[in-house]
Each structure stands twice: as C-alpha cells, then as structure tokens.
Amino acid sequence: MSHRYISILFWLSIFVYLLLGMNSFIFTYPDEGRNAFATLYMIKSGEYIVPYYNGEIRYDKPPLLYYLAAISYKFLSFFGVEKVEFSFRLVSALATFFSSIIVYELSKYFISGLFYRYFSVVVYVSLSNVFVESKAFVPEPLLSLFINLCLLSFYKIYHENNLRWNIVFWISLGLGMLAKGIIAVIIVFLVIFCYLLIKKDLGSIKLIFRNLYSVFLGLLVGVSWFVMVGIKTQGDFIYKFIMIHNLGRFTGTSKMHLNPLYFYIIVIFVNIVPLFEIFAVSLYSFIRSLLDKQRTYSFPPNFSFLFVYFLSIFIFYSLSQGKVHHYIMPCYIPFSILLAYFTEKYISLYFNRLVLLLSFILPLLILFQRVSQDFILIKNALLVLLTAFNLVYFIIPKRFLVIAVIVKIFLFYMFIVSQVDKSFPNQNKLLELIKDNYILKVGDISTLSFYNLYINNCHKTPDLFYAIQLQRIDETIYLDIVRNLENNRKVIIFTKPRYLQKMMRILDKLRISNLDTQINKVTVAQSVIFAITLDLDK
C-alpha cells in the first residue's frame, strides 16, 4: 500500500476517532448549555452581534464559536440532520482534527521517522483534555487551533523566511481573537518573545509585521466585531468582557475558577492517564539525554522552540488566579511532539524494560481509588485492561511497543464511551419533562435553559434562586404558576440537590388547592438535578 493511501486511511481514522461519544451526552452545564443557548438564540432571533443567554447579554465570550455552530446547524439541517448536539459539537471535533494536522506538520521539523510523526498525532488526540473537548461545545479547541496555527506560521516565517505565511499568521490571530479575545494575542506573542529572547534575536519580530496588508486583514477580522458590539451596547460589553472575564479572571478579582499554583501539574497528570507508559519512557529518555556526556545523539535544529512553546503557555496559565483544566490546551501540541520524539529516542537508544514497571503505577492508583457502586464494573474492567497491556509490554519485541500502546489507547476510549449510556441511562428524561410544560429552575442550570428554548421556544427560564434566599415566591411567579395550572399545564421546577428541601418548604406555603406534587431524580451528564412536578389533582 502506497504512502498516499496510508495517509488517507490514517487521517480518516483520526477523524472518526474524534467523533467517538459525540452524542453520548445531552448538553452539559454550565458552559455547554450557555454556549448552545447563545447560538440557538442567534439562529431564532437573527441577532448575530450581541450574544444572549437566558434573557441577558452573555459577556463571557466573543461569537466565533456561535457563528460556526450556526453554520454547521443550518448546513446539516439542509441535509436532514436535526441532531442539535452533533451539529454544534462538530465545530470542536473539526477544530481538534485540524490541530492534529498542525501537530503532524510541526513534527516534520523535529522527528525524522514517518511512523513517529504519525504517533505524535496519536499522542495528541489521546490526551484526556483533547479527546473530551473535541466533543464539547466550548471555544477552547478553536482558540487552541488558531494559536497553534499562528505559531506554526511564525516558525516557517522565522526559520524558512517564508513570508507567504504572514497572511496565515494574521488571519489566524484575528480568528483567535474572535474565538476568545485578547488572550490569543497575549499567548502568541508571549511564546514568540520568549523564543526570540533565548535566540538573542528580538529584532526579528519585525518579520511578522513586514506585510502590512496581512496585518490590516488580521486586525479587521479580529477587531471589527468588537467595534460593532461596543457600539451596540454603548461600550458595556467591551468593559465587562475585558475587566471581568479577562483581567478579573487572571488576577482573581472576579472570583471565578480559583485554583492553586500547582493545578495544571495535576491536569497534565490526568491528561497522560491513557498513555502513562509513553510518558514514563519519554521522561526516562529525556533524562538520559541530559545526562549523556558523550552527546551520542544530537538534538534537531531549533529543538528549544518546543520547550519554549510548552513552558511559556504552561507557566503563564499557572500564574493566573483563574484556572480551568482546558485553558492550557494550546501547549499540548509541543507536548505531544516532545513525547513522540523522546519515545522514538528511547526505542532506538535507551530501551530498558525495567522502566516499563512505572506503567503499573496507574493500575495501582485505580485499585485504591474509591468509586460509587455504579462505577465498580468500569473500575474493574479498566484494571484488567491496563494490567493486561502492562504485562504484554514485557513480552513483545521493543519495535512493537508503541503499536501495543496505540491499540490499548483505542480500547481504553472505546470502553469509556460504551459505558456512558449505561452510567447515565435517564438523561433524556429531562427532555421529556420539559416538553409542553411550564419550566422554572433554581440556580443557573444552563442545560435546562437551552432545552427550554430549543423545545418550548422560551427565551427565558425563570430562576427561583432568590426566592430560595427570601423563602418565598413573588407574586408574578405565583400568578404564572396558577395560570399554567388552571390551563391544564404541568409546572416543573428543576433544582440542584442542595436546594430541594428549601424549595419544598416554599411550595408547602403556596395556597393552591388540589395541588399534587411529584419529585423525579434526573441525571444530566455528570450532575444530578431534581424535577418537582406540580399538577392539579382533578
């Protein structure tokens, strides 16, 4: 089989792999539900400048994710695909797929063997964050794609003097701003500045500004929407987006997602769980390379770029007070290439079966990890899978080690995905309860707000959170409940478990005769909510 057909088969396999589990969950909350609501509201209302969530302006994100999802939804609907979750999440899957192509393209500069270039892609799509976010309706895969495309362009501009990549650099930067704002500019120029500083060549930064037409085009793409939304909201959107959702999160003044300095070390560890043995052998290979006084193996030219690329992003986000697990996704591309590179080096120079003993750490950690009764079977099955492959590593020839790891990764994720529906069997019950009923919620259950818009065309789902605080329901909500009950509509109040008892006490105070109350427990992805159904006993 020629290389061309192998390449086609490989990339087709990667794309199908990224679609695994795409429809396993209805939209989760908080972020997926909010992003999905903003997108669907744009489609229904025709308001494509100012994003809204549940009746209020959504200041958190620029609109690129919403725009691309709206295009995907309308395109697939034209061909009869009405699955809204698939249409919206396809944006993330495609962004991750194109990022994996960037991994391959960048790996050409540092990895000589074709097999290990492909393996760097496998490593990338096997990282837990990358696999999960590829089927989540969030902007991080898009931001990661455009940041990495910028940095690939910079590498070609700087090291190959290929100025044609200037236009790719600036348009990617503009799209990165539309994906998540000024953070795209900060990350890209931080990596470039640190790298040129190490190279003692800061003056070369002028190379990316040489084509003024490209600079203008990139700024036009990145800034034009911000100008329009600023005008339409009289500057309110720009102020809150920058001060609360950018500067406020970094400094911690917005009190959002506060996590300790070492948070991303834990995140990296969780990401390498599916390929723990590869991390172990590549780390061993890296240390041996540093200790090799004979210098029997020289590093590729400009190899420091990968380290600067990874560490700049990792350290920047670690210094931020607001931390979320997927923020550091842009650094996974150099991380994946480094793992693949040092794995190849380990196989060729430093192979030592004793190192593979480290791979037994993961099953031991899982063994002593307490899980609920619902997950006992999953835990035991993973233990068998991981232990079996760890034993295989000691038997097979070293040239088949990486192939065995690839097989294990595929089986690992296939098993996880196959267990989702079994673990969350009644999530669609939420959709059944919403249909044609009057819906209220306690707290920001964004999944509920989205599906109430999608199914019942309700642009705002009333929130009883403050009613909980005041221990009473105001007159307007009371009249709405009575009116809907008298019109033979069920009224359903969705609440998180911690508010259930307070909500029931408030309902007991309502003077509605013949009121029948039922409580249903509903699983929504990782979370449990309770549905309190109010109905007149006829």
N, C-alpha and C positions, 0 to 999 in steps of 0.2 A: 504494500500500500504506500503510495507516494506521500510526501510530507504535506502536500496541499490537502489531501483527504483526511489525514490525521488531524491537521489543524482545524478543519471544519467540524469534524466529529468532536474534538476537544471542546471547542467554544460552544457548540450546541449542547454538550453535556453540562458545561458550566451554567449556561442559561437555564436549562431545565432544573438543575440542582438548586438554583436560586429561587425557583418558583415553588419548591417543596414547602408545604404548610401554609401557602399564601391565604387559603380560605379556612384555616383551622379555627380562627377566632373571628367573631364579630369585632367591630372596632373597640379597642380597649380605651381606658381613660387613665390619666387626664388628656395627654397631648393628642393622641389619635382622634379622639372624639371632637376636640376643639378644632383641629385642622380640617377634619371631614366636614364639620358644620360650616366653617368659613367657606369651604369650596362649594358645597351644595347651595349655600345661601347666594353665592355669586351667580351660580347657574340659574337659580329660581328667580332672583330679583333683577339680574342684569347689572348689578352694582359691582364693577370689577376694579374699582380704585380703592375704596375703603373696605377692609375686611371686617366682618362682624361675627360675633359669637353670642348666641342666646340673647339677642336684642341689644347688645352693647358692642362698641368698637373693640376689636381684638388688636391690642398694641404689640403683641409678642413678636410677630414675625412679618417679614416682607412677603410678597404674594407669589413668588415663582412656583412654589410647591402647589399652591391653589390653581394657578394658571395651567400648569402641565397636567394636573389631575383632571381639571375640567375638560381639557382637550382629549385626554385618554378616555374619559367617561363618554363624551359625545361621539368619539370615533368608534369605540366598541359598541355603543348603543346602536349606532347605524348598522352594525353587522349582527345585531340581535343579542349581544352580550349585556345583560342587565345587572350583573353582579357588581354592586357598587364597591364592595370591599376590594375585589380584584382590580377593578378599573383604577381606583385611587392608589392602591399599593403597588401597582405595576410601575409607577414612576420611580419608586425606591429600588425595585428589582432591576430596572434598566440602568439607573444611576450606578448601582453596585456592579452590574455587568461591565459597563464602560470603564469603571475604576479598575476592574480586574485586567482590562486591556492595557491600561496605563501601567499596571504592575509589570506586565509582560514587556512592554516597550522599554521601561526604565531598567528592567533586569538585563537587557541586552548589553548595557554598558558595564555590568559588573559580574555577570555569570556567563561563562563560556559554553557550558553544556546545554543543549536544547532541552533535554529532559528536565533539568533543574530550573530552567526558565519557566517551563510549564508548572513545575512543582511550586514555584513561588506564588503562582496564581492560586493553586490549590490551598496553600497555606493561608493566603489572604481570605478566600471565601469560607475557610474553615474556622476562622476566629469567631468566637461566640457573638460578639457585637455585630460583626459584619453579616453573619448568617441571619441573625434575628432582625436587624434593622433593614435588611433587604426586603423584608415583608412587613414593614411597619410604615405607616403613613406619617412620617416625620421628615423634617428638612435636612437632617444630618447627612444622609447619603448623597444628597445633591450638593451640599456645601463641601463635603469631602471630595467629590468628583471634581469640582471646579478649582478647589485649592490645589489638588494634585495635578490637574491639567496645567495650571499656571506654573507649577514648579518643574514639571517635565519640560514645558516650553522654555523656562529660564535656563535649564540645563543645556538644551540644544542651542539657545542663543549664546550663552556664555562660552561653552566648550567647543561648539562647532561653528560659531559665528554665523549661525543660520537665522538671519534677521526676518525671514519669512514667518517665523514662529511668533513674531511680535504681535501680530493681529490675533493669533490664538490666545496669547497671554492676556491681552487686554480685554477681549470679549469674555474670556473665562472669568477674569477678575470682576467684570461687570455683572455677570450672571451669578457669581458667588455673592456679591452684594445683594442682588435680588433674592437670593436663597436665604440669607441670614444676616445681612447688614455689613457694617464696617469691620466686623471680626474677620471677614475674608481678607480684607486688605491688610489688617494687622498681622495675621498669621503668615501670609505670603511674603510680605516684606521683612518680617522678623527672621524667617528662615534664610532669605536672600542676604540680609545684612550680616547675620552670624556667619554664614558661609564665606562671604567676601572678606569679612574681618579676619577669619582664620587664614584665608589665602593672601591676606595683606594686599587686597586689590579693590578697596571700596570704590575707587573711581570708575570701575567697570559697571557700576549700577546704571550709568548713563546709557548703556546699550539698550535697555528695555524702554527707554524714552526716545530713542532715535527716530522712530516712525511716528510723527505727531498725529497722522491720520488714525493710526491704531489706538493711540492714547485717547483721542477725541471720541472714537467709536465706543471704546470701553466705558468711558465716563458717561456717554449718552445712554448706554444700556443700563449702567449701574445706578445713575442718579435721577433719570427722568421720572421714574415712578415716585421717588421720594419727594420730588418737587410737586408733582400733582397731588399726592396725598397730603402734603404740607399745606398747599393752597386750600384744598377741600375741607381740611379740619382746622384751618387757621393756626397751623403750627403745633397743634396739640399732639398729633400722632408722633411727629419727629421728636418732640421734647420727651414724651413718656417712653418712646422706644429706646432712645439713647440713654436717658438718665436712669430709668428703672430697669429696663431689660438688657442693657449693655453695661454701662458703668456701675449701676446698682448691683448687678449680679457679680461682677468681678470684685468689687470692694466688699460685698456682703451687706451693704446698707438696705438692699431690697428684701433681705431675709429669705431668699429663695435658694433652695438646694444647697444649704450649708453643709460642707463635709470637711474632714481633716486633711492635712497636707499629704498624708500617705494614701489617700483614697484611690488614686489612679494606679498605685502599685498593686492594690487588691484587684482592681479592674483588669489589669494586664494578666494577673494570675488566672482570673476567671476566663479570660479570653483564650488562654492556651490550654484549657482543660481538654478539648477534643484532640489536641496534638501535643500532649505533655512530653512524650518521649522525644519528639523533634526539638522541642525547646531545650531539653536536657542535653542532647548530643550536640546541638549547635552552641550552647553555652560552654560545654566542655571544649569544643573545637576552638571557640573564641579565646578562651583562657590559655589553651595550649599555644595558640598563635602569638599571644602576647608574651609568653614565656620562652618562645623559641629564639634562642640567642643565635642560632645558626642561620636564621632567616632563609630556611629551605624553600619557603613558598612566599612569593611576593604578592602583595595586595594589588588589585586592579587600580588603574589611574583614577584619581579623584574619588577614591573609596570613602573619604571623610564626608562627602556630601550626604551619604545615607545616615551617618551618625548625627550630623548637624540637623538634618531634616527631622529625624525622630526625636532627638533630645530637645530641640527648640520648642516644638509643639507640646511635648510631654511636660517640660518644666513650666512653660507659660500657663497651661491649664492647671497645673498643680499649685501654682502661686495664686490662682483665682480662688476667692472665697466660695463662690457658687460653682458646684461641681455636679455634673450628671455623667453617668457612665459612658454615654455615646459622644460626648464632646470631643474626645481625643481621637475620633475615627480617622482624621487626616494623617495621623502618624503611623497607621497600620500598614501603609504601602511600603515605606522603607523598612519597617519592622519585618514584614513578610519576606522581602528580598534578603535581608540580613540572615534570617533563619534558614532560608533555602541555600544561601551561599555557604554558610558555615556547616550546614548538613552535608553538602557536597564535599567540602573540605574534610570533614570528619570521616566520610566513607572512603575517601581516597588516601588520607594520610594518618588519621588518628584513631581508626576504628578500634574499639575496646568494648567487649561485651559486658564488662563489669559496669560500665556507665549506664547500660540499659536497666540495671537494677533500680535506678531512680524512677523508672516508669511505674514501679509498684507503689510509689508514694500515693498516687491518685486513688487506686482502689482502696488503699488503707484509709485514706481520708473519707471516702464514701462509706466505707464499712462502719466507721464510728460516727457518721453523721445521722442525727435523729431526724426522721421524717414522719409525717402523718400516715395513718393506716392506708389512705388512698394511694400513697406513693411507694408502699413497701415492695410491690411487684416490680415497679420500674427500677427502684434501687437495686434489687437483687439481680435483675436482668442486666443492668449496666455493670455490676460487679463481675458477672460471668463473662460478659463481652470483653471488658478491659483486661481481666486476668488471663483469659484465653489468648488474646493477642500478645500480651506481655511474655507469655511462655513461648509463643511462636517465634518471637524476635530472637530467642536464644538458639533456635533450631535452624532457621533458614540461612542461606548464604547472605553475606552483607549487601550484595548488589540488589537483593530483593526486599531489603528492609523498608525502604521508602514506599515501595508498591504495597507492602503489607499495611503500612500506616494509612495510605490513601484508602484502601479497602475498609479499614477499621473506621476511619472518619465517616465514610459514606454510610456504613451500617449504623454508626452512632447516631447520626442525624435522622436517618430513615426510621430508626426505632423511636426516637424522641417525638418526631412528627406523628407517627402512627398512634402514639399514646395520648395525644392531645384531646381527641374527641372522647376517648374513654375517661380521661381525667375531668373533663368539663362537659358532661353529657347534656346538661339542660340550659346551655347559654341561649339557645334560640327561643326559650320560653319567654325571655324578655321581650322579644319582638311580637310574640303572640299576645302578651299582656298589654302592649302599647296600642295595638291596632284598634281604632274607633273608640277609644276611651279617653276620658279627660285625665291628663297626666300632671302630677306635681312631683317635686323632688325635695329632698332635704340635703343641702350641700351641693357642691359642684360635681355632679355625676355627668360628665360631658358625653359619655356614650348615650345616655338617656336623652339628652338634649338633641343630639344628632338624629337618633332614630325617630324621635317625635316629629322632627322636621321632615325626615325622609318619608315616614309612613303616614303621618297625620297632617303634614304641611303646617305645623305650628312653629312659628318663627321664634317663639319664646316659651320656655317651660318654666312656670312659676317656681320659685325657690322658697321653701319654708324654713330656711336655716335661722333667720332672725325670729321667726315665730317660735322656734325651739328655745332661743335665748330669752324671749319675753314670756314664754309659757302660755301663749295664746295665739289664735289665728285672727288676723284683722278682718274687718267687715267685708272688704272687697273679695277676699279669698273665700270667706264663709258663704257669701251670696253666690259665687261661682260654683262652689260645691253643691249647694242646694239646688241651683238652677239645672245643673247637669244631672243630678239625681232625679229630679222631677221629670226631666226629659228622657228618662229611662237609660241614661248613660252611666256606666260604672265610673267611679272616680278611683284612681290608683295613685297612691303616694309611695314613691321609692325612697328608701333611706338606707344609709350605711348602718351596720350593726350597732355602733355606739350610740346612735340617736333613736333607736327603736323604742325603748321604754319611755323616753320623754315624749315621743310622738304619740304613743298610745295613751298617755295620760292626758294630752291635749285633746285627743279625739273623744275621750270619755266625757269631757266637759261640753262638747258640742250638743246642742239641744235639737237633734234631728230624730224624729220618731221613726220607728221600724227600721233603724239602721243596722244592717248586717255587715260585720267586719271579718275579713279573712286575711291571713298572713301567708305569703309564699316566699320561700328562700330561693333566690336566683343567683346562679354563678355567671359572672361576666369576666371572662378571661381569668386573670389572677385574683379577682376580687369577688366578694360575696355581698349582695345587697338584698334587702327585704322589700317585698311588694305588699303594701297594705291596701286591700281592695275594699272599697266602700260601696254598698249596694242597698237599695231599699228593699226590705222584705215584703214583697207584695202578697 
